[in-house]
């Protein structure tokens, strides 16, 4: 009995050479020189103290000991290959990395993600957030939820939901003598803005109010969910987007003070590279997103027919 396993390189060289009955073909398969194969086989024979090959003129044959040894070595390497394939395949199938906007993740996706986990406990979802568009060629991301018009070259884009814009505020701002009752009352409250968004000017124009009102002193935040939180805290009035405020309205943390909404010019989409868009884990996530947003639209439609709809400017 030898004290340790033989050299793995020597065993690989033996298995390949025995399968091909050729040092040349074994060298090509393992991407080494024929001399390297010959040296590895010789060292293995010395280590085992057993001759493995009969070197003949322009031919190679296995010794009886090698014929007996080969099936076990071949099976061991096949087990290693299979185990590695299963490891990589299972990890790739199990982990789903999704990129989206921070505010969308906080205000819409995370509160609902438990539903996907309940349906697919075998998929490990990893959420990454960024204000930049993900580059699927460089970033380790499987799918993304994007806001736009659904036209991104090379990507499959499936529509999830439309967006509407309307002011929202804390219920406290609708009470007392200074309560908001008409859009004109916005001139005496703090308007809450999100950087790089021009939503207030658009809504004020649609409501027939001076768009310059959006330039009045107010507060500006980098991210939409921070703006919404400031409105919940009663600091002022924010311009809400459907996906960002629906839950807070449903739970009474926010109210819609005026019966005027306007559609945004874009919506949310689930996107993935065309080459990978039908992977089972992406299919599962897409199907869940579409089913979830459709169910919420149907529920909203039912509430609207009950007389709670906001009018559209």
N, C-alpha and C positions, 0 to 999 in steps of 0.2 A: 504494500500500500504506500502510495506517495503521500507526503505530509500536506500537500496543498493541491489545488486545481492546476492543471496545466495552463500554459499561456493562452489567453483568449485569442490573441492574434494568430497563434499557431493553430488553434482549433478551427478558426475561421478559414485559414489557408488550407488546412486539411480537408474540411467539408467541401469547399469550393473545388479544389483540385480533384477530390474523389468523385464529385458529381460530374465533372467535365472529363475526367481522366486526361487532364491537360493542365500543366503549369501555366501555359500561355493564356488559355481562356480564363483560368482562375485569376490571373493577374489583371486581365482586362475587367473582369467583374468587380474586383476589389479596388481597382484604380491604383495599382502599384506595379512595380516592375516584376518581370519573371524571376530575376535574381532575388528579389525580396521574398517571393513565394518559396523559392528553393531554400533560402536561408531559414525561413520560419518553419518549414517542414523538417529540415535537418535538426533544428533546435528542439522541436517537439519530439522527434524520434529519440534524441539524446535524453530528453527529460523523462520520457516513458521507458526508455531502454528497450524499445520495440521498433522493428523496421515496419514501415507502413506502406511503402511503395516499392515496386520492382521497376527499376528504370531500364527500359529496353531501347533499342534503336528506334527512334521516332515514335515510340509508344510508351504508355504508362499503364501499369497494372497494380491492383491492390493485393497486398499480402493477405493470407487467411486471417491474421489478427486484425488487420484494418477492415476487412469485410465484416467481422464481428463487431468492431468498434463503431463503424459508421452509422448504423441506424440510431443508436442512442445519441450521438453527437448531432445528427441531422434533426432529430426530434427536439433536442434541447434548443437549437437555434430557431426552429419553427415556433416553439413555445415563447421564446424571447420576442420574436417578430410579432406574434399574435397578441401577446400581452401589451407590447408597446402600441400597436395599432388600436387596441381597445382603450388604452389609457388616453391617447390623443383624440380618438373619435368620440369617446364619452365626454371628455372635457369640452370639446368643441360643441357637441350637441347640448350639453347641460348649461353652459354659460351664455347668457344673452346680455350684451352690452348695448344700452340705449342712450343716445345723446338727446338732450332737449334744452329748452330755455329754463333758467333757474326758476322764474316765476311760474311757469307752466308746471314744472315738477312739484313745487311747493303747494300751489293752489288747486291743481286739478289731478295730476297723475298720482302722487303719493297717497292721497286719501282713498284712492280707488284701487291701488295696486294689490291690496290683499285679495281682491276678487280673482286676479290672474294667478296669484300664488295658490289659492285654493283649488283652482282648476288644473294647474300645472305645477305640482309640488316638486317635480323632477327638474325643473328649469331654474337655474340660479340667475336672477335678474340683477344686473348692475347698472345703476343710473349715473350718468355723467352729465354735467351741465356746462354750458358755455353760451356766450352771446355770439360766437362766431359759428359759421357754417362748418360742419364736420367734413373733413376730407377723408372719404372712405378708403382712398388709396394709401394713406399714411397712418391714420388713426385706427386704433384697435376698437372699432365700433361696428356693430352688426346692423343697427337701424337707428333712425332719428325721427323725432317729431318736430316738424318745422312749421313756421308760420309764413305763408306766402300764397302764391297763386298756383302752385302745383306744377310749375314748369322748370325742372332741373334736369339738364341733359345727362343721360346715362343712368338715371334713377327711376325706379318705379315709385310713383306717388299715389297713395290712396287717400281720398278725402275723408276727414273725420268730422269736422264741425265748422260751421260758419261762426263769425264773430259779429256782435253788435256792440255799439258804444252808447253808454248812458251814464249820467252822474249817479254816484252812490255816496251815502253818508251814514253816520251813526244815527240810530233812532232818536238819540237825545237832541239832535239838531232840528227835529220836527216838533219840539215842545216849547212852550213859553212864548213870550211876546215877540222874541226875535226868531221865531221858527221860520224855516224855509217853506214858503207856500207857492211861490211863483218863480220861474226861471230868473226874473229880474232881481230876485233877492240874492242871487249869487254875488252881486256887487259888494255885499257887506260881509261875506265870509271868506275864509282862506281857501284858495284853490290849490289842490295838491297835484303836482305834475310828476311824470316820469321822464327822465332824460331822453332826448332824441325823439320824443313822441309829440305829435302836433294834434292830439285828439281833442283837446279843449277847443282849439280854434275851429276845427271842423264841426264839432257839435254846436257851438255857439252860433255859427253861421246857419246851420240847419234849423236852429231854434228861433232864428230871427233876431238875435241879439248881436251887439257890436263884437266882432272877433277880437278887438283890442282888449276886451275884458280879460282875455287869457294872459295878457301881459301884466296884469296887476300883481303887486307883491304877493308871493305865496311861498310854498315849499316845494323843492324838487328833490327827487330820489333817483338813485341809479337803477333800481330794479322795481318792476311793477308790484311785486308782492309787498315791498316796503311801503309803497304809496297806498296800497289797499289797507295795510295794517294801520297806517296813520289815520285813515278814514274811520276804521273800526274804533280807534282810540278817541274819536271825537275831535281831532285836530282841525279837520276841514272837510271839504268835499272833493272826492276823487273821480276821475273818469274811469268807469269800470268797463272791462271786457267780459263777455259772457263767461268764458272758461275760468276767469280769475275770481269772479265774485258770486257765481251761482250758489256755491255751498254756504257762503256767509249770509247771503240773502235768505236761503232756505232755513238757516238756523237762527235768524233774527239778529245777527250781528251787524248787518247792513240793511238799509232800506233804499228804495228808488224814489226820490222825492218828486220827480216830474214824469209826466206821461209822454215823454218824447225819447225815442231811440233812433239811431241811424246805423245802417249796416256798414261794417268795415269793408275795405276793398280786397280783403284776403281772408284766408281761413287756415286751420291747422290740418296738416297731412302727416301720415306715417310714410316714411321713405326708406328705401334700401337699394343697394346696387342691383341692377337688372340681373347680373350674373349670380347673385346670392338671394334674390328676393323670395324664392320659393323654398328656402331651407325650412325644415319642419319647425324649428324654434321661432323663426321670424313669422311664418304662417300663423302659428298659434298666437303670437302676440298681436299680430295684425287683426286676426279674427276676433280676439277679445276686445281690442280697442273699438273696432267698428260696431260690434254688438253692444258695447257699453254706451257709446255715444248715441246709437240709434235708440236704445231703450230710454235714455234720458230725454231725447227729443220727443219721443212718443208721450212720455210722462208730462213734459212741458206743454205739449199740444193739448193734452187732456185738461190741464190746469187752465190753459188759455180759453178753452171752450166753456170753462166754468166762470168766465168773466174777469180773469185776472191778467189779461193781456195788456202789454204796453203798446201804444200806438207808434207807428214808424213815421218819422219826419220825411 
